[in-house]
Amino acid sequence: MTTTQIRAAIVGSTGYGGVELIRLLQSHPNVTVTSVISSSNAGTPIAEGYPHLTEIRTDLLDGIDVENIRSKADVVFLATPHGISMKLAPEFLEAGLKVIDLSGDFRLKSGDVYREWYKHEPAEQTLVDRAIYGLAEVYGSQVAGADFISNPGCFTTSALLGLYPAVKAGWINPDSIIIDAKSGVSGAGRGLNLSSHYSEINENFKAYKINKHQHTPEIEQVLSEAAGRPVITTFTTHLVPMTRGIMSTMYATLTDKRTSADFVELYRQFYEGRKFVRVRQVGNWPATKEVWGTNYCDIGFSVDERTGRITFISVIDNLVKGAAGQAIQNLNLLMNWDETLGLQFTPVYP
């Protein structure tokens, strides 16, 4: 394992994902954040918008200048909106930088599917093919040594870590999968919109993007690979009045008679050595507060012998395991470091 010191630039550093990257990388022993970049706030201190960042190593926001960034950084994190990364990633890759993209621009391998779900023209197919899909616990071996990583979506991470081993093993019928997912408001970003207005979300609980959420084809793409055939799921997202966290409650029909204990053993074997997935004992189901501020995904199970179905519960912090934390985990794998470097936080509780 190499201990090379590297320099990191963060593009889109004034969004929640970018700010979380700054926070987490301050604790990374092998990384120095040398450039924080915002096209809309260049030349202003990052602490002007985020006073809690008064002591970070770089105090002025840079504009997007590829040559300037290349002189300061070895790796670039793109924490930008969809449609922006596809324009920036080629320039940084051509400049010889490693790129970890937190947007959805390179997750879907089909341009037609991207166009349908994201309502944008897709990136160049050669770039899409080059990007390694960074679901670390599943594709970590492909991430190692790569130079271009597409970080999974937050809902996707929670759902796939909860479902992938069972689908891969053939223990559930993939045609029966229903995913019922709930997210805290930070998943909508820092921009102002009616859905995240305090008086709209407080003491409220609502579904949104029903049958239209852009993470749907991402989930189906990976589960189809696991199943060895096309998989279509029912995926419904909900917004809950909390800041952080995702809970995915998922249902599927068993292909054979199995117990909750069987699933615990299957998942512990599948995720053996992967320190950020914690599989619960039978009868112990996770809650979002139990992973708050960390890169953990906690998973629990309950087989219903009466119906022949199983319920999965998978929880993550959407800004850490669902975004910035998994991006850093991918950097660690890419650099052949211990994947836990800079991410060894105990959950904040209560």
N, C-alpha and C positions, 0 to 999 in steps of 0.2 A: 504493500500500500504506500503510495507516494504522499508526501506532505507538502507538495508545491504550494507556495503562496500565490494567490491570484487576485486580480482587481476586477470589481464588478460595477457595471453601470445599470441603472434602473430607468427605463423609459416608461412614462406614465406614472411617475412617482407621487402624484398628488391624489390618486384614487386609493380606495381602501386596500386593494391588493398590493399596490406599490408601497404604501406606507407600512403594511405588514412585512413586506420584504425588508425594508429598512430596519424595522425593529428586530426581526429575527437574525439578520446578518450581522448585527452588532455583537452577537454572541458567538459568531462562527470563528473558530481559531485560525482558519486558513484563508479567509476572505476579507478584503478591505473594500468597502463601498467608496469608490473614488468619484462617481458622478451620479447625481440624481437629476433626472431630465423631465421637464414639462414644457411642451410647446406653448402653452398658454400663460405660464408663469415664470418664464426664463428671467434670470437676473434678480429674483427675489429670494429671500431666505425661506427654506422649507418650513421653518418654525413660524412663519407668518400665518400659514394656514393650519399648521399642526403644532401648537406651542409645546406639546410634550416631547418634541424632537429637537429641543434647544441644544443638545450636546452631541449630535451626530457629527461624524468626521467631515462631511462636506456640507457647507451651510448655505450655498447659493444654488438655485436651480439653473441648470444649463439648458440651452436650446438644443434641438436635434441637428447636430453637425457630425456626420459620420467620421471625418478625419480627426476631429477633436476627440471624439469618443474613443476611436481606435488608439489614440496616443495615451489614453488614460485607463483603458479596460482590456480585459482578456475575455470576459463573458458579458453578454447583455441579456437582461431580463426584460421582456416586452409585456408590460402590464397595461396594455392599451385596449381600446374598444375594438369590437369585431370590424373588419374592413380596413383597419390601420396597419396591423402587423404584417399583412401580406405585402404592403408597400415598403415597409422598413426592413423586414427580415432579409430579403435578397441583398440589400446594400451592406448590411453588417456581415453576412456570410462571405460576401465577395471581399470584404476588408480583412477577412481572416479571423473574425471573432466567433466564439461559440454563442449560440442563441437559444434561449429558453423562452418560449412564447406561452403566455397565460391566456391568450384569447382563443376563440374557436376557429380561427382561420385555417388551421392545418390539421384539425382533428379528423375530419371526415375525408375518406379517401376518394369518394365520388364527387366530382364537381357538380353533377346534376342534383345530387342529394343536398349538397351545401346550398346551392341556389334556391332550392325549394324551401328549406327550413330557415335559412338566415336572411333571405331576401336580398342577397348581394351576389355580384359576380364572384366566382371562386378564384383562388390563387392559381398561379401556373402549376400544371399537373406535375412537372418535374420537381418543384419545390415540395408539393404535397407528398409525393412519393419519398422524398428525401427525409422528411420529418419523422422522427421516431415518436410513437405515441407513448407518453410517459406515465402510464399507470404502473407505478414503481414495483408493486408487489407481484405483478403479472409479467411485465415486460422489462424488468430491471436488467436482464442480461443483454438486451438490445440497446439499452440506454448507455451502458458502459462503453466509453471510447467514442461515442457519437459527438457530432458538433451541432446538431439541430434537434431540439426536443419540443414537442407539442404537449403542453401540460393539459391533463383532462379537466373537464368541467366539475364543478362542486357536487351537483346532484349526481352526476355520472360516477364520481369516485365512490360516494356512499353506496349507491345502488350496485355497482359492479363488484366492489369488494364483498358485499353481502351475498351476491348471487353466483359469481363466477365459479367457485369450486363445485357447487352443487350441479350447475349446468355442465361443466367439464366432465364431471364424474357420471353424468346421466342419471342422477338421483331424482331429478324433477323434470316434469314435462315443460319444456320451454314455451310451448304454445299457451300455457295456462298462467303465465306470470302477470301479476298485477303489482304495480309499484305506486305506493301512496306516500309522497314525500312532502316534508314540511321544512321551511327555511326561515331563519331570522332575517330581519329587514336589511342588514348590511349586504346581503346577496344582491340587492338591487343597485348597489353602488352609492356614491355620495351625491350624485346629481339630484336636482329637485324634480319630483314628480308626484302626482296626486296619490298614487297607490302607497307611497311611503310617508305621506304627511301624517303627523302625529295623531290628529283627530280622526284620520281614516283608519289607521292600523291599531291604535290603542283600544283595548277591550274588544278586539275584533279578530276574526279568523276566517280567511277566505281562500278559495281556490282561484287559480289564474292560469292563463295559457292552456286551457283544457284541450288536450289532444293536439296542441300546437307548440309545445315547448321544444326549443332547439336542441336540448340534450337527448331527446328521444332517439334520433337516429344514431347518436354516438353510443348510447347504451346498446342498441340493437346491433350495431356493427361489431362490438366486442363479443356480445353473447352469441352472435351468429358464428363467429370464429370458434368460440368455445364448444358450441353444439355441433359444428361441422355442417350446418345447414342454416337457411334463413330463419331468423327469429323476429317476431313482431310482438311488442309488449303493449300493455295499457299503462300509461305513465301520467299521473296527475300530481301537480305541484300546488302547494299551499303556502301562504304567507302568514306567519304567526307573530304576535307582538313581543318579540325578543330581539336582541341585537345580533347575536351569533348563534350558529348551530344549525345542523340539518339532521333530521330523523327520517330515515326511509323505512317504512313498514311495508313488507313485501309478502306476497302470497303466491303459492304454487301447489300444483297437484303432484303427489309422490308417484314415482314409477314403480315402486316396490314397497313392501312394508318395512319401515325403518323407524327408529326412535330418535328422540331429541339427542340422546347420548351418542348415537351413531353420527349425527351431524357435528356435534362438538368434536369428536375424534377426527372426522374427515377434515374439518377446518383447521384444527391444530396441526395436523400433518401437512396440509397444503401450505399454511403460513409459517411453518417451523423456521425459526431463524430470522423472520421478518418482524422486527421489534415494534413496529407501529400498528400492527393489527392485534387486538386483544380479544380472544374468544372467551365468552362467558360460560360459566358452568350452567348445567340444566336448571331452569327455574330462576335464573338471574338475567334480567333484561336491562340493557343500557339506557341511559338518559343523556341528553345533550350536555348538561352541566358537567358530566363526568369526563368530558374530553375538552372542555372549554380552554382556549388558549394554547392547545397542543396539536401535535401532528398525529395523534392516535385516531384509529377507527376501531370502535368497540362493536362487537357483533354478538347477538343472542338468537336463540331458536326456540320454537315450540311446535312439535308435531301434534296434530289433532288426529288421533286414531279414529275418531268418530266419522270425520269427513274425508280422511285420506289426504289431507293437505298439511302444509307447513307454513308457519309464519316466521319470517326473518325480520329482525330489527337491527339496523345499522346506523350508527351515529358518528358524526364528525363535526369539527369546527370548520365552517365553510370558508373562512379566511386563511386557515392554516392548512390542514390536510386537503381542503378543497381548493387551495390556490397557492399562496406563498410558501407554505411549509412543504408541500409536495414538490414545488419547483426547486427548493433547496435540496430536498432529498434526491431529486433527479440530478442536480449539480454534483452532489456527493458521489452518486453512482457513475456519472459521466467521468469524473476525475479519479475514479478508483479509490475513493476515500470510504471510511466507515459511513454508512448511510445515515447514521444518527447524529453526525457532527452538526453542532449549532441548533439542534432540535430536541435536546434532552430536557424538556420542561415537564414538570408535574402539573396536572390540570389545576386551574384556579378554582377553588371551592370554598365556600358556597358562592 
